[in-house]
Amino acid sequence: MSRASSLADRLARLVQAGVLRKVPFNAGERFEYRFTEIGLDLYKPMLVMMAWGDRWLSDGKPTMRLRHKACGQDFSECKKPISSKDTDYILRYPFDL
């Protein structure tokens, strides 16, 4: 199975489980995936898993910086409570579709 079809299968399973919903992207033929209410409850545990991966799988170099939208600071600097709706990110690697 190719990497793309594997990802598509996983996304379809998350949609079927009610964790994500599939919505049109820019009114085109492409789609994006957004958390449902159930998925939003997984946000904090996912951040913990991301931190674990940064520590153990990427030589301690985070692949993504999470920022607080209101102040633009990284959450590690801002110290405000984390909410998925208040989060923005910057990738530290190229991401091509």
Rosetta silent file (secondary structure, phi, psi, omega in degrees, C-alpha in Angstrom):
SEQUENCE: MSRASSLADRLARLVQAGVLRKVPFNAGERFEYRFTEIGLDLYKPMLVMMAWGDRWLSDGKPTMRLRHKACGQDFSECKKPISSKDTDYILRYPFDL
SCORE:     score description
SCORE:     0.000 S_00000001
   1 L     0.000  134.196 -179.466    0.000    0.000    0.000 S_00000001
   2 L   -73.348  162.406  179.765    1.395    3.414   -0.913 S_00000001
   3 H   -60.932  -41.058 -178.853    1.952    6.118    1.677 S_00000001
   4 H   -65.798  -43.019 -179.614   -0.832    8.262    0.180 S_00000001
   5 H   -70.840  -30.904  176.302   -3.407    5.466    0.195 S_00000001
   6 H   -65.413  -43.769  177.926   -2.398    4.543    3.748 S_00000001
   7 H   -64.372  -44.009  179.185   -2.985    8.137    4.863 S_00000001
   8 H   -60.149  -39.541  178.252   -6.300    8.276    2.983 S_00000001
   9 H   -64.805  -43.307  179.245   -7.387    5.065    4.719 S_00000001
  10 H   -65.714  -42.122  177.732   -6.496    6.441    8.151 S_00000001
  11 H   -62.877  -41.929  178.533   -8.295    9.708    7.495 S_00000001
  12 H   -61.296  -38.843  178.222  -11.381    7.820    6.305 S_00000001
  13 H   -66.098  -39.966  178.253  -11.361    5.779    9.516 S_00000001
  14 H   -67.249  -35.325  174.824  -11.135    8.914   11.647 S_00000001
  15 H   -66.297  -46.256  179.880  -14.069   10.433    9.730 S_00000001
  16 H   -60.977  -35.992 -179.869  -16.066    7.226   10.149 S_00000001
  17 L   -79.333   -7.707  178.612  -15.304    7.214   13.900 S_00000001
  18 L    84.788   12.695  179.892  -16.518   10.815   14.183 S_00000001
  19 L   -82.382  -38.401  178.740  -13.123   12.259   15.191 S_00000001
  20 E  -122.994  157.971  170.201  -12.711   14.324   12.003 S_00000001
  21 E  -125.671  145.314 -177.572  -15.074   15.771    9.439 S_00000001
  22 E   -96.244  124.643 -178.815  -14.222   16.244    5.789 S_00000001
  23 E  -129.760  148.522  178.731  -14.970   19.704    4.379 S_00000001
  24 E   -61.428  142.762  179.207  -14.338   21.262    0.951 S_00000001
  25 L  -102.557  119.030  179.290  -11.148   23.311    0.698 S_00000001
  26 L    52.139   37.174  177.558  -11.570   26.717   -1.011 S_00000001
  27 L    54.781   28.200  179.931  -14.789   25.532   -2.693 S_00000001
  28 L  -109.808 -159.258 -178.830  -12.754   23.261   -4.947 S_00000001
  29 L   -86.858  -11.543  179.291  -12.366   19.535   -5.435 S_00000001
  30 L   -86.362  160.651 -178.725   -9.859   19.212   -2.586 S_00000001
  31 E  -129.220  158.394  169.889  -10.815   18.628    1.017 S_00000001
  32 E  -125.990  162.920 -177.041   -9.454   19.376    4.455 S_00000001
  33 E  -115.848  130.251 -179.717  -10.120   17.563    7.695 S_00000001
  34 E  -123.941  148.662  178.216  -11.329   19.330   10.813 S_00000001
  35 E   -65.786  141.058  167.634  -11.867   18.051   14.314 S_00000001
  36 L   -85.826 -177.998  176.604  -15.395   17.316   15.433 S_00000001
  37 H   -59.708  -39.644  177.395  -16.356   17.919   19.078 S_00000001
  38 H   -62.409  -44.599 -179.620  -15.143   14.393   19.837 S_00000001
  39 H   -64.701  -36.296  179.282  -11.854   15.114   18.062 S_00000001
  40 H   -61.997  -31.271  177.073  -11.349   18.385   19.946 S_00000001
  41 L   -67.835  -18.404  177.707  -11.334   16.386   23.190 S_00000001
  42 L   -88.285   -4.043 -173.202   -8.305   14.512   21.815 S_00000001
  43 H   -57.642  -51.927 -177.818   -6.349   17.715   21.222 S_00000001
  44 H   -64.732  -45.315  175.671   -4.372   17.785   24.470 S_00000001
  45 H   -59.695  -33.214  178.128   -3.459   14.064   24.394 S_00000001
  46 H   -67.421  -35.795  176.920   -2.292   14.559   20.790 S_00000001
  47 H   -64.764  -37.760  177.986   -0.026   17.415   21.920 S_00000001
  48 H   -64.712  -42.979  178.228    1.486   15.102   24.534 S_00000001
  49 H   -64.356  -37.836  178.265    2.121   12.461   21.842 S_00000001
  50 H   -63.497  -43.358  178.754    3.656   15.132   19.598 S_00000001
  51 H   -62.941  -39.317  177.418    5.994   16.210   22.410 S_00000001
  52 H   -61.586  -45.880  178.910    6.967   12.564   22.969 S_00000001
  53 H   -62.622  -39.605  177.614    7.758   12.167   19.255 S_00000001
  54 H   -61.527  -40.240 -177.250    9.795   15.377   19.258 S_00000001
  55 H   -73.226  -44.915 -169.852   11.860   14.118   22.168 S_00000001
  56 H  -100.939  -20.268 -174.264   12.382   10.507   21.127 S_00000001
  57 H  -116.556   -8.886 -178.449   12.002   10.410   17.346 S_00000001
  58 L  -130.996   33.844  176.872   13.369   13.710   16.052 S_00000001
  59 L    54.264   33.110  177.810   16.527   14.242   18.102 S_00000001
  60 L    73.566    7.863  179.616   14.763   16.749   20.351 S_00000001
  61 L  -103.432  106.712 -178.265   14.108   19.103   17.435 S_00000001
  62 L   -57.081  138.502  177.984   10.376   19.838   17.206 S_00000001
  63 L   -83.108  -13.809 -175.985    8.942   19.386   13.712 S_00000001
  64 E  -148.311  136.338  174.100    6.279   21.968   14.412 S_00000001
  65 E   -99.510  125.443  176.214    6.049   25.096   16.587 S_00000001
  66 E   -93.238  132.440 -177.604    2.673   25.643   18.229 S_00000001
  67 E  -124.292  151.681  173.101    1.671   29.271   18.710 S_00000001
  68 E   -84.258  122.119 -175.520   -1.091   31.100   20.516 S_00000001
  69 L   -59.226  -40.613 -173.533   -3.035   32.992   17.831 S_00000001
  70 L   -63.885  -41.134 -175.815   -3.865   35.976   20.049 S_00000001
  71 L  -110.411  -12.867  178.491   -0.297   36.895   21.000 S_00000001
  72 L    78.864    1.876 -179.566    1.751   35.025   18.362 S_00000001
  73 L   -88.204  154.347  171.484    4.055   33.467   20.962 S_00000001
  74 E   -61.327  149.128  179.423    4.929   29.793   21.233 S_00000001
  75 H   -61.151  -29.399  179.034    2.854   28.084   23.899 S_00000001
  76 H   -66.364  -23.849  178.997    6.044   27.367   25.834 S_00000001
  77 H   -95.690  -35.877 -173.789    6.532   31.152   26.146 S_00000001
  78 H   -73.083  -42.028  178.517    2.919   32.305   26.408 S_00000001
  79 L    67.134   14.551  175.604    1.861   29.960   29.251 S_00000001
  80 L   -80.387  156.652  175.190   -1.851   30.442   28.474 S_00000001
  81 L   -57.534  141.888 -176.916   -4.193   27.440   28.629 S_00000001
  82 L   -87.766  128.159  175.081   -4.077   25.469   25.365 S_00000001
  83 L  -133.395  137.681 -177.212   -7.213   25.350   23.250 S_00000001
  84 H   -59.897  -32.306 -177.793   -7.355   23.945   19.737 S_00000001
  85 H   -75.809  -15.641 -179.816   -9.246   26.984   18.458 S_00000001
  86 H  -101.729    9.682 -172.926   -6.521   29.315   19.732 S_00000001
  87 E  -103.215  140.221  171.837   -3.655   27.361   18.154 S_00000001
  88 E  -130.486  166.312 -179.870   -1.602   28.131   15.091 S_00000001
  89 E  -146.883  159.628  173.981    1.547   26.357   13.963 S_00000001
  90 E  -127.859  121.866  176.971    4.702   26.731   11.932 S_00000001
  91 E   -75.383  143.933  178.715    6.191   23.649   10.280 S_00000001
  92 L  -102.767   15.703  179.576    9.948   23.255   10.566 S_00000001
  93 L  -146.521  157.185  179.064   10.178   21.115    7.427 S_00000001
  94 L   -69.823  140.119 -179.678    8.923   21.411    3.838 S_00000001
  95 L  -127.541  107.039 -179.641    5.459   19.974    3.296 S_00000001
  96 L  -110.726  137.022  176.904    4.497   19.168   -0.281 S_00000001
  97 L   -96.344    0.000    0.000    1.193   17.655   -1.315 S_00000001
